[in-house]
Amino acid sequence: MKNLKAIALALTVVFSTLSVAAQTKKVDAAASTINWVGKKVTGQHSGTVNLKAGTLIFKGDKLAGGSFTVDMTSLTSTDLSGEYQGKLNGHLKSEDFFGTEKFPTSTLVFKTIAAKSKTVYTVTADLTIKDKTSPVTFDITVNGNTATTAFNVDRTKYDIKYGSGSFFDNLGDKAISNEFELAISLKM
């Protein structure tokens, strides 16, 4: 009986130490940025979308997890202004693209993390847009209370096919690239 108590106490100490080692850091959504670039045959458009909430999980000083929610209703172009900006924003928020009325948020949940160096990690995450989930892989750099990454997303994996040469013929100079670029800076 004495040995069982000693083992139970030892396990309690081990599990307490492990749980203390994991630290969840809340991301400051207002101070963080998500920039996007979408390309087409005749040029490109760029803009922003706001982070709604997010956390990064660390074990000691190593990245161990993360999850994020993006406010798709905040999607806006920054390369246009006035009427043209309003038209593009309206089209991006429509069912042709992100359908933000029906799908106001998107999520990203880290699944696997591999350290490449002391501050750089390769992450595979589940990205959900329009209730469709597909994996994405990217490198993320963590320095102190800042984390940065840039990666491309194939929009057709999320049922966003408008203007895609992979699904429609004879688009000519109206074709839109299947991939859009994201550049993300997170502040904690």
C-alpha positions in Angstrom: 0.0 0.0 0.0 2.9 2.3 0.8 4.4 1.7 -2.6 1.1 2.5 -4.4 0.9 5.8 -2.5 4.5 6.6 -3.5 3.8 5.7 -7.1 0.6 7.8 -7.1 2.5 10.8 -5.6 5.3 10.4 -8.2 2.8 10.3 -11.1 1.0 13.4 -9.7 4.3 15.3 -9.5 5.2 14.2 -13.1 1.8 15.2 -14.6 1.8 18.5 -12.7 5.3 19.3 -14.1 4.1 18.4 -17.6 1.0 20.5 -17.4 2.9 23.5 -16.0 5.4 23.2 -18.9 2.6 23.9 -21.4 1.7 27.5 -21.8 -1.1 29.0 -23.9 -0.5 32.5 -25.2 -3.4 34.5 -26.4 -2.8 36.3 -29.6 -3.6 40.0 -29.6 -6.1 40.1 -32.5 -6.1 43.9 -32.8 -2.3 44.1 -33.1 -2.0 41.1 -35.5 -2.3 41.4 -39.3 -3.3 39.1 -42.1 -2.6 40.4 -45.6 -3.7 38.7 -48.8 -2.8 38.9 -52.5 -5.0 37.4 -55.2 -3.7 37.3 -58.8 -5.3 37.2 -62.1 -4.0 37.3 -65.7 -4.3 41.1 -65.9 -2.9 42.0 -62.5 -3.6 41.4 -58.8 -5.5 42.7 -55.8 -4.3 42.9 -52.2 -6.0 43.5 -48.9 -6.5 42.5 -45.4 -8.7 40.3 -43.2 -8.9 40.5 -39.4 -8.1 37.9 -36.9 -11.0 37.3 -34.5 -9.2 35.2 -31.9 -6.2 32.9 -31.6 -3.8 31.1 -29.3 -0.3 29.6 -29.6 0.7 26.8 -27.3 4.3 26.4 -26.1 6.0 23.6 -24.1 8.9 25.4 -22.5 10.2 27.6 -25.3 9.0 25.3 -28.2 5.9 25.8 -30.2 3.5 22.9 -29.5 0.1 24.0 -31.0 -2.2 26.8 -32.1 -5.7 27.6 -33.3 -7.1 30.7 -34.9 -10.5 32.2 -36.0 -10.6 34.7 -38.8 -13.4 37.3 -39.2 -14.2 36.8 -42.9 -16.7 39.7 -42.8 -13.8 42.0 -42.4 -12.3 41.0 -45.7 -11.3 44.2 -47.7 -9.1 45.2 -50.6 -6.5 47.8 -49.9 -5.3 48.5 -53.4 -8.6 50.1 -54.5 -10.8 52.9 -53.0 -14.3 54.2 -53.4 -16.7 52.6 -55.7 -14.2 50.1 -57.1 -13.2 48.9 -53.7 -16.8 48.5 -52.7 -17.5 46.4 -55.8 -14.5 44.1 -55.3 -15.3 43.7 -51.5 -18.9 42.9 -52.3 -17.8 40.3 -54.9 -15.2 38.7 -52.6 -17.9 38.4 -49.8 -20.5 37.0 -52.2 -21.2 33.3 -52.9 -18.8 33.4 -55.9 -15.9 33.6 -53.4 -16.1 33.5 -49.6 -19.9 33.7 -48.9 -19.3 35.6 -45.7 -23.0 36.0 -44.9 -23.3 32.2 -44.6 -19.7 31.6 -43.5 -18.6 34.6 -41.4 -15.5 32.9 -40.0 -12.7 30.6 -41.1 -10.4 28.6 -38.8 -6.9 27.3 -38.8 -5.9 24.5 -36.3 -2.3 23.2 -36.0 -2.1 19.4 -36.3 1.7 18.7 -36.5 4.7 20.8 -35.7 8.3 20.0 -36.5 11.2 22.2 -35.4 13.5 23.3 -38.2 15.6 25.5 -36.0 15.3 27.2 -32.6 12.8 29.8 -34.0 11.4 28.2 -37.2 8.8 25.4 -37.3 7.1 23.5 -40.1 3.4 23.3 -39.3 0.7 21.3 -41.0 -2.7 22.6 -40.1 -6.4 22.1 -40.9 -7.7 25.2 -42.7 -11.5 25.5 -42.8 -13.1 28.0 -45.3 -16.8 27.8 -46.2 -17.2 24.6 -44.0 -14.6 22.8 -46.2 -11.4 21.6 -44.4 -8.1 20.9 -46.2 -4.6 20.7 -44.8 -2.0 23.4 -45.4 1.7 23.3 -44.6 3.9 26.3 -43.9 6.9 27.5 -42.0 6.3 29.8 -39.0 9.0 31.9 -37.3 8.6 32.6 -33.6 10.6 35.4 -32.0 9.6 36.5 -28.5 6.0 37.7 -28.6 5.8 37.7 -32.4 5.1 34.9 -34.9 5.2 35.4 -38.7 4.4 33.2 -41.7 3.6 33.4 -45.3 1.9 30.7 -47.5 -0.4 30.1 -50.4 -3.9 28.7 -50.2 -5.5 26.8 -53.1 -9.0 28.3 -53.0 -10.5 25.6 -55.2 -10.1 23.1 -52.3 -12.7 25.2 -50.4 -15.2 25.2 -53.3 -14.2 28.7 -54.5 -14.1 28.1 -58.2 -15.1 31.5 -59.7 -12.9 32.4 -62.6 -10.7 29.3 -62.2 -9.1 28.0 -65.5 -9.2 24.6 -63.8 -13.0 24.5 -64.0 -14.0 26.9 -66.7 -12.9 27.2 -70.4 -12.4 30.3 -72.5 -11.8 32.7 -69.6 -9.0 34.5 -71.5 -7.8 37.5 -69.5 -10.6 37.0 -67.0 -8.9 33.9 -65.4 -8.0 34.2 -61.7 -5.2 32.2 -60.1 -6.4 29.2 -58.0 -4.0 30.2 -55.2 -4.0 33.3 -53.1 -1.1 34.4 -50.8 -1.3 35.1 -47.1 1.3 37.0 -45.0 0.5 36.8 -41.3 2.1 38.6 -38.3 0.8 37.6 -34.9 1.5 39.6 -31.7 1.1 38.0 -28.3 
